[in-house]
Amino acid sequence: MTGRNPLPTADVIIEVDGRIVLVRRKHPPEGWAIPGGFVEVGETVEAAAVREAFEETGLRVTLTLLLGVYSDPARDPRHHTVSTVYVGRAEGRPEGGDDAAEARLFSEGDLPSPLAFDHGKILSDYFRFQRTGKRPI
């Protein structure tokens, strides 16, 4: 573990034309992930979410809602992280950049495998929210 405190991260489930954007990670841990990353010093969590989304997908995202905060100490094998997860909207075609080898659009029925971190749980929460309007606790 790095340091004594958890590291803050921000992720964005980006909606484009009824589907969501996932990125295939360039670096370990491998797998497909919700675009996001570490909050930089002097940056708000919201600004980090928008910046990371742009760096990894090339899309300009408008945040629309806070889905939840995910803090299981085992969620990232590299560090204890606490992720604030947003939902946002964008237009255009995603293209992998920065830490993302590629970026593609998916629907609930065709999610790729493996999903990195705890992103399977987050996406399950997101799709349940879409159906029921109930956010995770």
C-alpha positions in Angstrom: 0.0 0.0 0.0 1.1 3.5 -0.8 0.9 5.9 2.2 -1.5 5.6 5.1 -4.6 7.0 3.5 -6.8 5.8 0.7 -6.2 7.5 -2.7 -9.2 9.4 -4.2 -10.2 8.5 -7.8 -13.1 9.5 -10.0 -14.8 7.4 -12.7 -17.5 8.3 -15.2 -20.0 6.0 -16.8 -20.3 7.9 -20.1 -23.6 7.5 -22.0 -23.5 7.9 -25.8 -26.6 7.1 -27.9 -28.0 4.7 -25.3 -24.8 2.8 -24.7 -21.9 3.3 -22.4 -18.1 3.8 -23.0 -15.6 1.3 -21.5 -11.8 1.4 -22.0 -9.4 -1.5 -22.3 -6.5 -0.8 -20.0 -3.0 -0.5 -21.3 -1.4 -1.3 -17.9 -2.1 -3.8 -15.2 -4.5 -4.6 -13.8 -5.7 -5.7 -17.2 -9.3 -5.7 -18.4 -12.0 -3.3 -19.4 -12.8 -0.4 -17.2 -15.1 2.6 -16.7 -13.0 5.7 -17.7 -11.4 7.4 -14.7 -8.4 7.8 -12.6 -6.7 9.6 -9.8 -7.7 13.0 -8.5 -4.7 15.4 -8.8 -3.7 17.9 -6.0 -5.7 21.1 -6.4 -8.4 19.4 -8.5 -12.0 18.8 -7.6 -13.4 15.3 -8.0 -15.8 16.5 -10.7 -12.9 18.1 -12.6 -10.9 14.9 -12.3 -13.8 12.9 -13.7 -14.2 15.1 -16.7 -10.4 15.3 -17.3 -9.9 11.6 -17.0 -12.8 10.9 -19.3 -11.4 13.2 -22.0 -7.9 11.8 -21.6 -9.0 8.2 -22.0 -11.8 8.6 -24.6 -11.4 11.9 -26.3 -15.0 12.7 -25.4 -16.1 16.0 -23.8 -18.4 14.8 -21.0 -21.1 16.6 -19.1 -21.7 15.1 -15.7 -25.4 14.4 -15.1 -25.5 12.6 -11.7 -23.5 11.1 -8.9 -24.0 7.3 -8.9 -22.2 6.5 -5.7 -18.9 6.2 -3.8 -17.0 2.9 -3.8 -14.5 2.3 -1.1 -13.9 -1.5 -0.6 -10.2 -1.6 0.4 -9.7 -4.6 -2.0 -11.3 -2.8 -5.1 -7.9 -2.0 -6.6 -5.0 -4.5 -6.1 -2.4 -1.7 -6.3 -3.7 0.7 -3.6 -6.6 1.3 -1.3 -8.7 3.7 -3.4 -12.0 5.5 -2.9 -13.8 6.2 -6.2 -16.5 8.7 -6.7 -18.5 7.4 -9.7 -20.5 9.8 -11.9 -22.8 9.3 -14.8 -22.2 11.7 -17.7 -23.3 12.3 -21.3 -21.2 12.8 -24.4 -21.5 12.8 -28.2 -19.1 11.4 -30.7 -17.0 8.3 -31.1 -14.7 7.3 -28.3 -11.1 6.7 -29.0 -8.6 5.2 -26.6 -5.9 7.6 -25.3 -3.6 8.0 -22.3 -3.9 4.8 -20.2 -6.6 3.3 -22.5 -5.5 1.0 -25.3 -9.0 1.4 -26.8 -12.4 2.8 -26.0 -15.7 1.3 -27.3 -19.4 1.5 -26.8 -21.3 -1.3 -25.1 -24.8 -2.1 -23.9 -25.8 -4.1 -20.8 -26.2 -7.3 -22.9 -22.7 -7.2 -24.5 -20.3 -6.1 -21.8 -16.7 -7.2 -22.4 -14.7 -9.5 -20.1 -12.8 -9.3 -17.9 -13.9 -6.1 -16.2 -11.2 -4.5 -14.1 -11.4 -3.5 -10.4 -14.9 -3.6 -9.0 -16.4 -2.2 -12.2 -18.7 -5.2 -12.6 -20.4 -4.3 -9.4 -20.5 -0.6 -10.4 -22.0 -1.4 -13.7 -24.6 -3.7 -12.1 -25.5 -0.8 -9.8 -25.7 1.6 -12.8 -28.0 -0.7 -14.9 -30.2 -1.4 -11.8 -30.5 2.4 -11.3 -31.5 2.8 -15.0 -34.3 0.3 -14.5 -35.5 1.3 -11.0 -34.3 4.8 -10.3 -32.8 3.5 -7.0 -29.2 4.4 -6.4 -26.8 2.2 -4.5 -26.4 3.0 -0.8 
